[in-house]
Amino acid sequence: MSKERSIATLPLDGGALCFHFINTVNAWRGVNLHEYLGSYQEMIDWCRKVDILGEAQRTALSHYAAQNETAAVAALQKLKRTRETLYQFFSAIADNDGATLSPAILEKFNKALTNALSHLQFETTPTGVNAVLQRDDTDMMAPLWTVMKSAYDILTNEEHTRIKECETCGWIFLDTTKNNKKRWCSPLSCGTMDKSKRYYQKKKEKAEE
């Protein structure tokens, strides 16, 4: 019996918050069997799963979305469009460090990044001055600000050669292995699936000889 697909069972194989967000579809390659962000509430459930925004803000946004259903639907569609932009952007990075990146995708990425970072400010804390994102309980795009900050951090702090796209499903992940030769988001799921396909393909070719 297959496991029910939901936010609760969604694997976090991306290695970074922005990649976890990209990976909220079952697959970018082949047939996408499941959309994990089917409603704005599921977006909030995802925020809770990856522990961003804080419970008070998550609850406030959930209530605001319930009271403004039309706006919530529009916000979710915009979040999904930006998710696709992020996938296309990082897929190009994984392929050749963006050498063939579409100017249109780069423009969309930069626009989303600029908007997100405009909400970044510094505050004094007991441990010193820290950068934090403004809290807004009525802006349903707020989860994206944290996602885009993660994308900025990855691009500025990590080697781009460690940004990979799973050969089987197309999920984006950060390769933290010592030899930097990881090919799948998960060796247990996509790795096993890929090896099985190769095995049966070889078996078929041998039978046809």
C-alpha positions as CSV (number, residue, x, y, z in Angstrom):
1,M,0.0,0.0,0.0
2,S,1.5,3.3,-1.1
3,K,2.0,6.1,1.5
4,E,-0.5,8.9,1.3
5,R,1.1,12.1,-0.1
6,S,0.7,15.1,2.1
7,I,2.7,17.9,3.8
8,A,3.1,15.5,6.8
9,T,4.7,12.8,4.6
10,L,6.6,15.2,2.3
11,P,10.4,14.4,2.5
12,L,12.8,17.2,3.1
13,D,15.6,16.1,0.9
14,G,16.6,19.6,-0.5
15,G,19.2,20.4,2.1
16,A,18.1,24.1,2.2
17,L,14.8,25.9,2.8
18,C,14.5,27.3,-0.7
19,F,15.0,23.8,-2.2
20,H,12.4,22.4,0.2
21,F,10.0,24.9,-1.2
22,I,10.9,24.0,-4.8
23,N,10.3,20.4,-4.0
24,T,6.7,20.8,-3.0
25,V,5.6,19.0,-6.2
26,N,6.0,15.2,-6.5
27,A,8.2,15.7,-9.6
28,W,9.5,18.3,-12.0
29,R,10.6,15.6,-14.4
30,G,8.1,13.2,-15.9
31,V,4.6,13.1,-14.6
32,N,3.9,15.2,-11.5
33,L,1.7,12.9,-9.4
34,H,0.9,15.3,-6.6
35,E,0.7,19.0,-5.8
36,Y,1.6,19.5,-2.1
37,L,0.4,23.1,-2.1
38,G,-3.2,22.6,-3.0
39,S,-4.5,25.4,-0.8
40,Y,-3.1,28.3,1.2
41,Q,-3.7,26.3,4.4
42,E,-1.3,23.7,3.0
43,M,1.2,26.5,2.5
44,I,0.9,27.3,6.2
45,D,1.2,23.6,7.0
46,W,4.5,23.6,5.0
47,C,5.7,26.6,6.9
48,R,5.0,24.8,10.1
49,K,6.8,21.7,8.9
50,V,10.0,23.6,8.0
51,D,9.6,25.8,11.1
52,I,9.5,29.3,9.6
53,L,7.5,32.5,10.5
54,G,6.7,31.3,14.0
55,E,3.4,29.9,15.3
56,A,1.8,33.2,16.1
57,Q,2.3,34.5,12.5
58,R,1.4,31.2,10.9
59,T,-1.9,31.2,12.9
60,A,-2.6,34.9,12.0
61,L,-2.0,34.3,8.3
62,S,-4.2,31.2,8.3
63,H,-7.0,33.2,9.9
64,Y,-6.5,36.0,7.4
65,A,-6.6,33.6,4.5
66,A,-9.8,32.0,5.7
67,Q,-11.4,35.4,5.9
68,N,-10.1,36.5,2.5
69,E,-10.5,33.5,0.3
70,T,-10.2,35.2,-3.1
71,A,-7.0,36.9,-2.1
72,A,-5.7,33.6,-0.6
73,V,-6.2,31.8,-3.9
74,A,-4.4,34.6,-5.8
75,A,-1.5,34.6,-3.3
76,L,-1.2,30.8,-3.6
77,Q,-1.0,31.0,-7.4
78,K,1.7,33.7,-7.2
79,L,3.6,31.5,-4.7
80,K,3.5,28.6,-7.2
81,R,4.6,30.8,-10.1
82,T,7.6,31.9,-8.1
83,R,8.3,28.3,-7.1
84,E,8.4,27.5,-10.8
85,T,10.8,30.4,-11.4
86,L,13.0,29.1,-8.6
87,Y,13.0,25.7,-10.1
88,Q,14.0,27.0,-13.6
89,F,16.6,29.2,-12.1
90,F,18.3,26.6,-9.9
91,S,17.9,23.9,-12.6
92,A,20.1,26.1,-14.8
93,I,22.6,26.6,-12.0
94,A,22.7,22.8,-11.5
95,D,23.2,22.3,-15.2
96,N,26.0,24.7,-16.0
97,D,26.1,27.4,-13.3
98,G,23.5,29.4,-15.2
99,A,25.4,29.7,-18.5
100,T,22.1,29.0,-20.4
101,L,19.8,30.7,-17.9
102,S,17.0,32.5,-19.7
103,P,17.1,36.3,-19.2
104,A,13.3,36.2,-18.5
105,I,13.8,33.7,-15.7
106,L,16.7,35.7,-14.3
107,E,14.5,38.9,-14.3
108,K,11.7,37.1,-12.5
109,F,14.1,35.7,-9.9
110,N,15.7,39.1,-9.3
111,K,12.3,40.8,-9.0
112,A,11.2,38.2,-6.3
113,L,14.5,38.5,-4.5
114,T,14.4,42.3,-4.5
115,N,10.9,42.3,-3.1
116,A,11.8,39.8,-0.4
117,L,14.9,41.5,0.8
118,S,13.1,44.8,1.0
119,H,11.5,43.4,4.1
120,L,14.9,42.6,5.7
121,Q,15.9,44.9,8.6
122,F,18.4,44.9,11.5
123,E,17.3,44.7,15.1
124,T,19.1,44.8,18.4
125,T,18.9,41.5,20.4
126,P,20.5,40.2,23.6
127,T,23.2,38.6,21.3
128,G,23.8,41.8,19.3
129,V,22.5,43.3,16.1
130,N,20.8,40.7,13.8
131,A,19.1,40.8,10.4
132,V,15.4,39.8,10.6
133,L,12.5,39.8,8.2
134,Q,9.6,42.1,9.1
135,R,6.5,40.4,10.4
136,D,3.3,41.1,8.6
137,D,0.2,39.1,9.5
138,T,-1.8,40.2,6.5
139,D,0.7,39.8,3.7
140,M,0.1,36.2,2.4
141,M,3.4,36.4,0.5
142,A,5.4,36.5,3.7
143,P,6.5,32.9,3.5
144,L,8.2,33.7,0.2
145,W,10.4,36.3,1.9
146,T,12.1,33.7,4.0
147,V,12.4,31.3,1.0
148,M,14.1,34.0,-1.1
149,K,16.4,34.9,1.7
150,S,17.4,31.3,1.8
151,A,18.0,31.4,-2.0
152,Y,20.3,34.4,-1.5
153,D,22.2,32.7,1.2
154,I,22.7,29.6,-0.9
155,L,24.0,31.5,-3.9
156,T,26.4,33.6,-1.8
157,N,27.6,31.1,0.7
158,E,27.7,27.7,-1.1
159,E,29.7,26.3,-4.0
160,H,27.4,26.4,-7.0
161,T,28.7,23.0,-8.1
162,R,27.0,21.5,-5.0
163,I,23.6,22.6,-6.3
164,K,22.1,19.6,-8.0
165,E,19.0,18.4,-9.8
166,C,17.8,14.9,-9.1
167,E,18.3,12.8,-12.2
168,T,15.0,11.0,-11.6
169,C,12.4,13.4,-10.3
170,G,14.0,16.8,-10.9
171,W,14.0,17.9,-7.2
172,I,16.7,20.4,-6.4
173,F,19.1,19.6,-3.6
174,L,22.4,20.7,-2.0
175,D,25.0,18.0,-2.3
176,T,26.9,17.9,1.1
177,T,28.7,14.7,0.4
178,K,32.5,14.7,0.6
179,N,33.0,13.7,-3.0
180,N,30.2,15.9,-4.4
181,K,28.9,13.1,-6.6
182,K,25.4,12.7,-5.3
183,R,23.0,12.1,-8.3
184,W,19.6,11.8,-6.6
185,C,17.6,13.7,-4.0
186,S,17.3,10.4,-2.1
187,P,19.3,7.2,-2.8
188,L,16.5,5.2,-1.2
189,S,13.6,6.4,-3.4
190,C,14.8,8.0,-6.6
191,G,18.2,6.2,-6.6
192,T,16.5,2.8,-6.3
193,M,14.0,3.7,-8.9
194,D,16.6,4.8,-11.4
195,K,18.7,1.7,-10.8
196,S,15.7,-0.5,-11.3
197,K,14.8,1.2,-14.6
198,R,18.4,0.8,-15.8
199,Y,18.4,-2.9,-14.8
200,Y,15.2,-3.7,-16.6
201,Q,16.2,-1.7,-19.7
202,K,19.5,-3.7,-19.9
203,K,17.6,-6.9,-19.4
204,K,15.1,-6.0,-22.2
205,E,17.9,-5.1,-24.6
206,K,19.7,-8.3,-23.8
207,A,16.5,-10.3,-24.5
208,E,16.1,-8.6,-27.9
209,E,19.6,-9.5,-29.1
